[in-house]
Amino acid sequence: MSEQAQGATAAYGTITGRMTAAVMTKPGEIILEEQDIPQPAADEVLVKIMAVGVCGSDVHYYEHGRIGPYVVEKPLILGHECAGVVVACGPEARRFQPGDRVAIEPGVTCGLCSYCKSGRYNLCPDVQFLATPPVDGAFVQYITHREDFLFAIPDRVTYEEASMVEPLSVGIHALNRANFQPGGSVAIIGAGPVGLLAVSAAKAYGASRIIVSDLEEKRLQAALALGATDVVPGRAGDPAGAILALTGDLGVDLAIETAGHPVALKTALAVVRRGGKLSIVGLPPVDEVGLPIAEICDKEIDIFGIFRYTNTYEQAIRFLSAGAIDMMPMVTDHYPLEQAQDALERALTNKQGSLKVMVYPNGLPE
């Protein structure tokens, strides 16, 4: 951590000086680099980043240098699940003041297109999303961000929890898109971080039954701790058959597929009841996956594609503030910014043991 950055936080107002950034120069290589502390534009806020969760997309960029059409063509700062404290505001930024603790929604949209105006701003074609090439992310001590994509967090919500509002929002959006109602049943196929947070979201929504399937036993145990009522090991026999047996062969009201695998998608479809719904979150490694169209039509299944989220942050923060969700058990690994590469390697290589790896750009919490 740069000494200038440490000293810069001592006084509020315009912050100048240098800061440390963890920069991916090529796949598999992260270097520490001194940069100027950015200055907020008129409608922006300067945020001191306190916690950043390592996302699967960060790991994918780190390992492969691309995700679909998004290709890393120049040095890039990763990290988009983030939270921090406001230290300076642009002249037209009025919603926050220095000292405010905030969760950061990473996708800044245009606000002018038909998608933004209709409330589906996650589909905005001009979104600038942190850590999506060529936009730098939050493995850095300070970032500037437009104030309407910052959300105040109360003192009882930790910076780690606030950073995980981002993946939690994916689960909330999957439930919202399917118009999920209290008392309904859910099957979540895949218990990575997004799947586990979908468990938390389903519990907060009042699901009567939450069935989770995954290959890893540690993740299944985490799902139970977060509110799952039943878990089904994916390695043992027929997970779809086991889930159906738990429901008396009726199936669930909603299946959420988060694993991003054709087999998981097949399982999710198989366990949806007649007239039920499927939300697809995970992206398989192939562009096309065969679907049982006759079954989908016969059961009249509604299928929803899930792309990030929209209008979810305030709802997620309310859940956290009310104590409806406890996400801290998910945080298994803690790294300072200087060890950002170690954090990415941990998330890449320790899928059996690590749930959420956390990076702290301004020092580990006491």
Secondary structure as the mmCIF struct_conf table of DSSP 4:
data_model
#
loop_
_struct_conf.conf_type_id
_struct_conf.id
_struct_conf.beg_label_comp_id
_struct_conf.beg_label_asym_id
_struct_conf.beg_label_seq_id
_struct_conf.end_label_comp_id
_struct_conf.end_label_asym_id
_struct_conf.end_label_seq_id
HELX_RH_AL_P HELX_RH_AL_P1 GLU A 3 ALA A 8
TURN_TY1_P TURN_TY1_P1 THR A 9 ALA A 10
BEND BEND1 ALA A 11 ALA A 11
BEND BEND2 GLY A 13 THR A 14
BEND BEND3 GLY A 17 GLY A 17
STRN STRN1 ARG A 18 LYS A 26
TURN_TY1_P TURN_TY1_P2 PRO A 27 GLY A 28
STRN STRN2 GLU A 29 ASP A 36
HELX_LH_PP_P HELX_LH_PP_P1 ILE A 37 PRO A 38
TURN_TY1_P TURN_TY1_P3 ALA A 42 ASP A 43
STRN STRN3 GLU A 44 GLY A 53
HELX_LH_PP_P HELX_LH_PP_P2 VAL A 54 CYS A 55
HELX_RH_AL_P HELX_RH_AL_P2 GLY A 56 HIS A 64
BEND BEND4 GLY A 65 GLY A 65
STRN STRN4 ARG A 66 ILE A 67
TURN_TY1_P TURN_TY1_P4 GLY A 68 PRO A 69
STRN STRN5 TYR A 70 VAL A 71
BEND BEND5 LYS A 74 LYS A 74
STRN STRN6 LEU A 76 LEU A 76
STRN STRN7 GLU A 81 CYS A 89
TURN_TY1_P TURN_TY1_P5 PRO A 91 GLU A 92
BEND BEND6 ARG A 95 ARG A 95
TURN_TY1_P TURN_TY1_P6 PRO A 98 GLY A 99
STRN STRN8 ARG A 101 ILE A 104
STRN STRN9 GLY A 107 VAL A 108
BEND BEND7 GLY A 111 GLY A 111
BEND BEND8 CYS A 113 CYS A 113
HELX_RH_AL_P HELX_RH_AL_P3 SER A 114 LYS A 117
TURN_TY1_P TURN_TY1_P7 SER A 118 GLY A 119
HELX_RH_3T_P HELX_RH_3T_P1 TYR A 121 LEU A 123
TURN_TY1_P TURN_TY1_P8 PRO A 125 ASP A 126
STRN STRN10 GLN A 128 PHE A 129
TURN_TY1_P TURN_TY1_P9 LEU A 130 ALA A 131
BEND BEND9 THR A 132 THR A 132
TURN_TY1_P TURN_TY1_P10 PRO A 133 PRO A 134
BEND BEND10 VAL A 135 VAL A 135
BEND BEND11 ALA A 138 PHE A 139
STRN STRN11 VAL A 140 VAL A 140
BEND BEND12 GLN A 141 GLN A 141
STRN STRN12 TYR A 142 ARG A 146
HELX_RH_3T_P HELX_RH_3T_P2 GLU A 147 PHE A 149
STRN STRN13 LEU A 150 ALA A 152
TURN_TY1_P TURN_TY1_P11 ASP A 155 ARG A 156
BEND BEND13 VAL A 157 VAL A 157
HELX_RH_AL_P HELX_RH_AL_P4 TYR A 159 SER A 163
TURN_TY1_P TURN_TY1_P12 MET A 164 MET A 164
HELX_RH_AL_P HELX_RH_AL_P5 VAL A 165 ARG A 177
TURN_TY1_P TURN_TY1_P13 ALA A 178 ASN A 179
TURN_TY1_P TURN_TY1_P14 PRO A 182 GLY A 183
STRN STRN14 SER A 185 ILE A 189
BEND BEND14 GLY A 192 GLY A 192
HELX_RH_AL_P HELX_RH_AL_P6 PRO A 193 ALA A 204
TURN_TY1_P TURN_TY1_P15 TYR A 205 GLY A 206
BEND BEND15 SER A 208 SER A 208
STRN STRN15 ARG A 209 ASP A 214
BEND BEND16 LEU A 215 LEU A 215
HELX_RH_AL_P HELX_RH_AL_P7 GLU A 217 LEU A 226
TURN_TY1_P TURN_TY1_P16 GLY A 227 GLY A 227
BEND BEND17 THR A 229 THR A 229
STRN STRN16 ASP A 230 PRO A 233
TURN_TY1_P TURN_TY1_P17 GLY A 234 ARG A 235
BEND BEND18 ALA A 236 GLY A 237
HELX_RH_AL_P HELX_RH_AL_P8 PRO A 239 LEU A 246
TURN_TY1_P TURN_TY1_P18 THR A 247 ASP A 249
BEND BEND19 LEU A 250 LEU A 250
STRN STRN17 VAL A 252 GLU A 257
BEND BEND20 ALA A 259 ALA A 259
HELX_RH_AL_P HELX_RH_AL_P9 PRO A 262 ALA A 270
TURN_TY1_P TURN_TY1_P19 VAL A 271 VAL A 271
STRN STRN18 VAL A 272 ILE A 280
BEND BEND21 PRO A 285 ASP A 287
HELX_RH_AL_P HELX_RH_AL_P10 ILE A 293 LYS A 299
TURN_TY1_P TURN_TY1_P20 GLU A 300 GLU A 300
STRN STRN19 ASP A 302 GLY A 305
BEND BEND22 ARG A 308 ARG A 308
BEND BEND23 THR A 310 ASN A 311
HELX_RH_AL_P HELX_RH_AL_P11 TYR A 313 SER A 321
TURN_TY1_P TURN_TY1_P21 ALA A 322 GLY A 323
BEND BEND24 ALA A 324 ALA A 324
HELX_RH_3T_P HELX_RH_3T_P3 MET A 328 MET A 330
STRN STRN20 VAL A 331 PRO A 336
HELX_RH_3T_P HELX_RH_3T_P4 LEU A 337 GLN A 339
HELX_RH_AL_P HELX_RH_AL_P12 ALA A 340 THR A 349
TURN_TY1_P TURN_TY1_P22 LYS A 351 GLY A 353
BEND BEND25 LEU A 355 LEU A 355
STRN STRN21 LYS A 356 TYR A 360
TURN_TY1_P TURN_TY1_P23 PRO A 361 ASN A 362
#
